[in-house]
């Protein structure tokens, strides 16, 4: 005996259709198939099938719902795949970032250890010095490059010159050499030679514009011909020769004042009359002149000792050496002062007849001009520069 299936009514959905839910204790395989009724039987209210019924079944909502379900499934599947790919990419990026961050942390830790260590501090100091050296080298290199650029610019200008410009540049150089040679060394012959070479170069150009420059050069040459440079070497050699000839000279003896008075009194006496008494008087005066007895309250000064005479001679040599040094330095004031001191010393301590030749030579050396006025020969150079500037502005 089998249990009869029971059926329970369910809620009626919209549209008027009813569904039944059948529950049974039997398994699904044992469920009885519904009985088929023949078309036209009693109790069958279903209309007979027609020829157009299959077509209508294909266009029912079930068919359309199946297609949408498949599209939703595919869309969901694609979305899942994209989400999985995005998750995998994000995970890879996170892993890569984590690894890079860990490597950076390790590098920073190692660098910190190196900096904290004594060797690290020394390395940092060495690196700082190297950076300073590189900065200085860079500055020097930039300066050299700037200089090189200036030189290249000058070379480009020189490359565009014609023969006249080259000749004028040569004349300018010669005039500059003449001026500096005369000012620095005082070599009149070298300065004159440079001026003559510049004048010859201007003569070859035959340019009337350069006549004022040639006129100035001619005036400079005339000044140089009348200029006498100081003979410093000759002056020093004369002082050396004078110093070598020095030797102890006769010194002045201390003349008693009474003797001078006695000589003056004898010179003022009247001549005796030509008589016998006058003859004896004259003879007696001559005898008294031969023998003179005088009395002095203070002791007379005798001749200086040899040591004193040597000291006087060394003092005179010192005056001459001072004059020699002043001549080498072209110190006119010290030179003349030293020679004047030597002359005064000789006049004070030596006899005039013995010291006269040396005093004459010293006075002649005093007349030497150690710093004569040097002619100014820069006017021709300035004229040439102004002419070149006017030509450059006109072109």
Legacy VTK file of the C-alpha trace (Angstrom):
# vtk DataFile Version 3.0
C-alpha trace
ASCII
DATASET POLYDATA
POINTS 395 float
0.000 0.000 0.000
1.486 3.275 -1.068
0.989 6.727 0.354
-0.938 9.056 -1.796
0.749 12.225 -2.768
-0.491 15.280 -1.140
-0.629 18.651 -2.733
-0.818 22.022 -1.109
-1.958 25.176 -2.758
0.603 28.010 -3.168
0.140 31.674 -3.530
-1.292 32.624 -6.883
1.159 34.749 -8.821
0.234 37.679 -10.890
-1.143 36.903 -14.343
-3.650 34.338 -13.245
-1.374 31.235 -13.349
-1.362 28.724 -10.560
1.490 26.497 -9.463
1.364 23.445 -7.251
4.053 22.016 -5.099
3.944 18.290 -4.699
5.701 16.631 -1.830
6.042 12.956 -1.501
7.845 10.491 0.579
8.861 8.549 -2.489
12.026 9.221 -4.334
12.032 11.169 -7.528
12.549 8.098 -9.641
9.386 6.553 -8.346
7.168 9.486 -9.110
4.404 8.568 -11.572
4.395 10.301 -14.855
1.302 12.372 -15.525
-1.263 10.749 -17.742
-1.538 12.015 -21.217
-4.970 12.816 -22.504
-5.920 12.611 -26.027
-6.878 15.697 -27.710
-10.575 16.294 -27.593
-11.183 14.306 -24.441
-13.569 15.383 -21.763
-12.306 17.716 -19.197
-9.558 19.078 -21.409
-10.054 22.719 -21.890
-6.808 23.268 -23.769
-7.448 24.443 -27.292
-6.220 22.234 -30.058
-2.810 22.913 -31.323
-2.510 24.873 -34.455
0.205 25.241 -37.048
1.565 28.476 -35.596
2.015 27.187 -32.069
5.705 26.164 -32.393
6.691 29.604 -33.512
4.940 31.185 -30.633
6.685 28.909 -28.165
10.115 30.000 -29.418
9.355 33.615 -28.733
8.144 33.098 -25.237
9.745 34.854 -22.224
11.561 31.661 -21.259
13.688 31.772 -24.410
14.532 35.388 -23.908
15.351 34.779 -20.275
17.819 32.013 -21.226
19.805 34.271 -23.506
20.021 37.029 -20.869
21.104 34.476 -18.305
23.947 33.307 -20.523
25.059 36.890 -21.138
24.977 37.598 -17.405
27.014 34.461 -16.779
29.613 35.475 -19.319
29.732 39.000 -17.929
30.130 37.707 -14.394
32.841 35.326 -15.559
34.691 38.144 -17.291
34.327 40.338 -14.225
35.729 37.576 -12.030
38.671 37.096 -14.399
39.376 40.844 -14.403
39.123 41.010 -10.646
41.479 38.055 -10.338
43.953 39.669 -12.754
43.716 42.994 -10.929
44.248 41.310 -7.623
47.243 39.397 -8.938
48.749 42.615 -10.402
48.135 44.548 -7.216
49.704 41.784 -5.195
52.753 41.777 -7.497
53.077 45.548 -7.224
52.767 45.374 -3.460
55.420 42.652 -3.310
57.742 44.698 -5.561
57.227 47.864 -3.483
57.845 45.902 -0.312
61.098 44.497 -1.701
62.283 47.922 -2.893
61.410 49.516 0.428
63.297 46.787 2.285
66.341 47.260 -0.018
66.270 51.018 0.565
66.055 50.504 4.296
69.035 48.170 4.180
71.025 50.647 2.071
70.179 53.481 4.462
71.181 51.372 7.437
74.495 50.454 5.802
75.142 54.093 4.881
74.331 55.187 8.419
76.759 52.618 9.783
79.474 53.851 7.433
78.821 57.475 8.415
78.773 56.704 12.138
82.042 54.793 11.942
85.351 56.755 12.241
86.366 55.664 8.774
83.027 56.888 7.517
83.593 60.346 8.937
86.999 60.444 7.301
85.459 59.313 4.017
82.831 62.049 4.267
85.552 64.648 4.926
87.583 63.331 1.998
84.510 63.435 -0.215
83.833 67.027 0.856
87.414 68.009 0.018
87.111 66.328 -3.367
83.907 68.224 -4.040
85.614 71.501 -3.124
88.538 70.630 -5.380
86.189 69.775 -8.222
84.343 73.067 -7.710
87.629 75.001 -7.882
88.694 73.064 -10.951
85.346 73.805 -12.548
85.751 77.518 -11.831
89.273 77.480 -13.250
88.073 75.591 -16.313
85.324 78.136 -16.906
87.855 80.959 -16.645
90.143 79.195 -19.120
87.245 78.655 -21.485
86.350 82.340 -21.232
89.937 83.311 -21.960
90.058 80.894 -24.861
86.855 82.353 -26.258
88.374 85.834 -26.056
91.517 84.653 -27.807
89.482 82.998 -30.527
87.565 86.220 -31.009
90.824 88.142 -31.325
92.171 85.581 -33.793
89.037 85.855 -35.891
89.455 89.632 -35.977
93.108 89.288 -36.924
92.256 86.857 -39.696
90.066 89.502 -41.329
92.759 92.170 -41.425
94.354 93.420 -44.621
97.978 94.392 -45.193
97.425 97.977 -44.036
95.868 96.832 -40.765
98.791 94.480 -40.126
101.287 97.297 -40.756
99.453 99.648 -38.392
99.413 96.933 -35.726
103.177 96.554 -36.162
103.654 100.328 -35.825
101.573 100.366 -32.651
103.685 97.568 -31.184
106.944 99.372 -32.028
105.757 102.622 -30.459
104.738 100.774 -27.290
108.132 99.029 -27.127
109.982 102.350 -27.517
108.009 104.010 -24.723
108.372 101.159 -22.239
112.059 100.623 -23.007
112.838 104.266 -22.295
110.750 104.380 -19.115
111.982 101.117 -17.595
115.595 100.792 -18.692
116.410 104.287 -19.914
118.014 102.820 -23.040
117.936 105.720 -25.480
119.478 103.772 -28.368
116.854 100.973 -28.215
113.995 103.490 -27.978
115.376 105.459 -30.951
115.720 102.281 -33.019
112.079 101.331 -32.314
110.862 104.812 -33.267
112.835 104.743 -36.518
111.392 101.326 -37.415
107.855 102.614 -36.786
108.499 105.689 -38.944
109.823 103.499 -41.797
106.677 101.331 -41.649
104.455 104.422 -41.850
106.530 105.711 -44.759
105.863 102.486 -46.697
102.094 102.937 -46.295
102.179 106.431 -47.910
98.922 107.397 -46.201
98.326 111.165 -45.747
96.216 110.428 -42.669
99.347 109.176 -40.897
101.391 112.376 -41.416
100.545 113.771 -37.924
101.810 110.541 -36.367
105.073 110.755 -38.327
105.491 114.420 -37.293
105.174 113.424 -33.629
107.669 110.584 -34.086
110.163 113.038 -35.589
109.804 115.290 -32.538
110.339 112.334 -30.201
113.520 111.366 -32.051
114.834 114.921 -31.663
114.170 114.797 -27.913
116.005 111.511 -27.591
119.044 112.887 -29.442
119.299 115.781 -27.003
118.710 113.593 -23.953
121.776 112.464 -22.027
121.051 109.518 -19.735
122.893 109.347 -16.408
126.079 107.326 -16.427
125.427 105.440 -13.231
128.077 102.820 -13.887
130.713 105.461 -14.625
129.829 107.401 -11.485
130.095 104.305 -9.311
133.438 103.381 -10.887
134.801 106.874 -10.216
133.785 106.642 -6.564
135.435 103.231 -6.290
138.670 104.544 -7.808
138.629 107.567 -5.491
138.095 105.333 -2.492
140.959 103.074 -3.542
143.355 106.049 -3.809
142.634 107.245 -0.305
145.597 107.179 2.047
146.585 109.026 5.187
146.899 112.694 4.294
148.831 115.421 6.131
146.593 116.609 8.899
146.187 120.159 10.075
148.464 121.091 12.959
147.142 123.228 15.795
148.586 126.730 15.140
149.139 128.781 18.302
147.104 131.968 18.284
150.051 134.072 19.592
152.172 133.096 16.635
149.605 134.456 14.255
149.463 137.683 16.211
153.265 137.939 16.219
153.396 137.455 12.480
150.792 140.135 11.980
152.682 142.536 14.258
155.936 141.911 12.428
154.216 142.547 9.133
152.857 145.870 10.397
156.220 147.319 11.518
157.759 150.131 9.538
160.905 149.532 7.571
164.025 150.805 9.387
165.875 153.788 8.117
169.108 153.182 6.187
171.524 154.092 8.971
173.963 152.315 11.260
171.427 152.095 14.055
168.860 150.942 11.595
171.189 148.233 10.386
171.656 146.832 13.882
167.940 146.992 14.558
167.194 145.065 11.419
169.746 142.437 12.306
168.289 142.071 15.816
164.741 141.672 14.478
165.891 138.917 12.170
167.576 137.131 15.048
164.392 137.379 17.098
162.420 135.953 14.216
164.692 132.940 14.201
164.411 132.366 17.903
160.997 132.999 19.466
160.280 132.305 23.091
156.592 132.404 24.025
154.713 131.480 27.162
151.278 129.830 27.014
148.915 129.343 29.914
147.258 126.198 28.409
149.181 123.262 26.977
149.393 123.099 23.174
147.656 120.271 21.272
150.045 118.054 19.453
149.601 116.060 16.244
146.903 113.308 16.235
147.926 109.753 16.947
148.112 107.164 14.148
144.909 105.507 15.431
143.092 108.831 15.208
144.353 109.442 11.690
143.145 105.925 10.675
139.738 106.609 12.196
139.488 109.865 10.242
140.375 107.999 7.051
137.748 105.312 7.670
135.147 108.006 8.249
136.011 109.486 4.864
135.682 106.055 3.268
132.274 105.682 4.887
131.085 108.920 3.250
132.233 107.649 -0.159
130.524 104.262 0.318
127.271 106.001 1.234
127.497 108.100 -1.941
128.165 104.963 -3.998
125.074 103.195 -2.595
122.908 106.266 -3.224
124.148 106.428 -6.819
123.135 102.817 -7.438
119.680 103.559 -6.033
119.506 106.845 -7.979
118.822 108.712 -4.735
119.906 112.209 -5.683
119.448 113.753 -2.216
121.411 111.099 -0.312
124.107 111.070 -2.998
124.834 114.798 -2.801
124.572 114.832 0.990
127.183 112.067 1.316
129.599 113.841 -1.038
129.117 117.162 0.757
129.920 115.421 4.050
133.112 113.995 2.569
134.225 117.435 1.335
133.520 119.047 4.701
135.378 116.276 6.517
138.488 116.718 4.363
138.463 120.479 4.733
138.202 120.151 8.517
140.855 117.498 9.205
143.401 117.652 6.365
145.718 120.267 4.949
144.243 122.175 2.032
147.211 121.684 -0.313
147.144 117.897 0.170
143.343 117.494 0.013
142.682 119.945 -2.856
142.775 117.343 -5.732
140.369 114.996 -3.918
138.046 117.833 -3.010
137.939 118.945 -6.653
136.949 115.450 -7.820
134.273 115.191 -5.139
132.759 118.534 -6.151
132.735 117.425 -9.777
130.891 114.224 -8.839
128.365 116.295 -6.924
127.211 117.850 -10.198
126.098 114.505 -11.648
122.287 114.308 -12.117
121.153 110.806 -11.253
117.508 111.363 -12.267
117.334 113.498 -15.392
113.919 114.111 -16.886
113.064 111.378 -19.359
111.384 112.586 -22.574
107.753 111.613 -23.048
107.431 109.724 -26.334
103.875 108.398 -25.858
102.134 111.087 -27.946
102.650 109.235 -31.227
101.143 106.064 -29.756
98.073 107.948 -28.509
97.558 109.596 -31.894
97.749 106.247 -33.664
95.219 104.709 -31.263
92.765 107.552 -31.840
93.165 107.175 -35.608
92.506 103.438 -35.460
89.449 103.995 -33.237
88.022 106.508 -35.717
88.541 104.104 -38.606
86.892 101.276 -36.664
83.897 103.499 -35.804
83.583 104.644 -39.415
83.642 101.115 -40.787
LINES 1 396
395 0 1 2 3 4 5 6 7 8 9 10 11 12 13 14 15 16 17 18 19 20 21 22 23 24 25 26 27 28 29 30 31 32 33 34 35 36 37 38 39 40 41 42 43 44 45 46 47 48 49 50 51 52 53 54 55 56 57 58 59 60 61 62 63 64 65 66 67 68 69 70 71 72 73 74 75 76 77 78 79 80 81 82 83 84 85 86 87 88 89 90 91 92 93 94 95 96 97 98 99 100 101 102 103 104 105 106 107 108 109 110 111 112 113 114 115 116 117 118 119 120 121 122 123 124 125 126 127 128 129 130 131 132 133 134 135 136 137 138 139 140 141 142 143 144 145 146 147 148 149 150 151 152 153 154 155 156 157 158 159 160 161 162 163 164 165 166 167 168 169 170 171 172 173 174 175 176 177 178 179 180 181 182 183 184 185 186 187 188 189 190 191 192 193 194 195 196 197 198 199 200 201 202 203 204 205 206 207 208 209 210 211 212 213 214 215 216 217 218 219 220 221 222 223 224 225 226 227 228 229 230 231 232 233 234 235 236 237 238 239 240 241 242 243 244 245 246 247 248 249 250 251 252 253 254 255 256 257 258 259 260 261 262 263 264 265 266 267 268 269 270 271 272 273 274 275 276 277 278 279 280 281 282 283 284 285 286 287 288 289 290 291 292 293 294 295 296 297 298 299 300 301 302 303 304 305 306 307 308 309 310 311 312 313 314 315 316 317 318 319 320 321 322 323 324 325 326 327 328 329 330 331 332 333 334 335 336 337 338 339 340 341 342 343 344 345 346 347 348 349 350 351 352 353 354 355 356 357 358 359 360 361 362 363 364 365 366 367 368 369 370 371 372 373 374 375 376 377 378 379 380 381 382 383 384 385 386 387 388 389 390 391 392 393 394
